């Protein structure tokens, strides 16, 4: 029998993953803004992001539902990123993402949300 899911903890995984995605993406777009974000710190940030996404995946369907609810509450880029990662057919490593494609998806989807509330 699988261990019970603790929704508060799973939600924290979703929230932290969204937050870390925003930091990661912002840094890649604006690398000169934070000179302390060297390769080692960026790698640790990605590891943490991957770990929080794994926490959601381990929660299975409940993890997906929590990611959906979080995006409904806060229809923003990080929450949308997390939801999209949860709906992928198989897990994709952050390093393997086509960031241009990810950013276009987020931009188009958020625009639709704003245009059709």
C-alpha positions, 0 to 999 in steps of 0.5 A: 500500500502506498504511503499517504499523500500530505497535500500541504507538503505536495503544495509546497513542492508545487509552490517552490517549483514555480518559484525556482522556475521563475528565478531560473528563467529570469537569470537566464534572460538577465544573467548580469543582474545577479553576478553571484549566480555562478554555474555552481549555484545555478546547478544547485537551483536546477537540482532543487527545481528537479527535486520539487518536480519529482515530489509532485510526480511521486504524488501522482494524480494528487500532485497533478490536481494540486498543480492544477489548483495552484495554477487556477489560483495563480495563473502565472508563468511559474505555476503554468510551467509546473502544470505543464511539466506535470502533464508531460508524457514522460519527465523531461530534465530541465537541461533538456528543455527547449527554453524558447519553446517553453517561453512561447508556450507560457506566453501564448497560454497566459495571453489566452487566460488574460483574453478569456478569463 
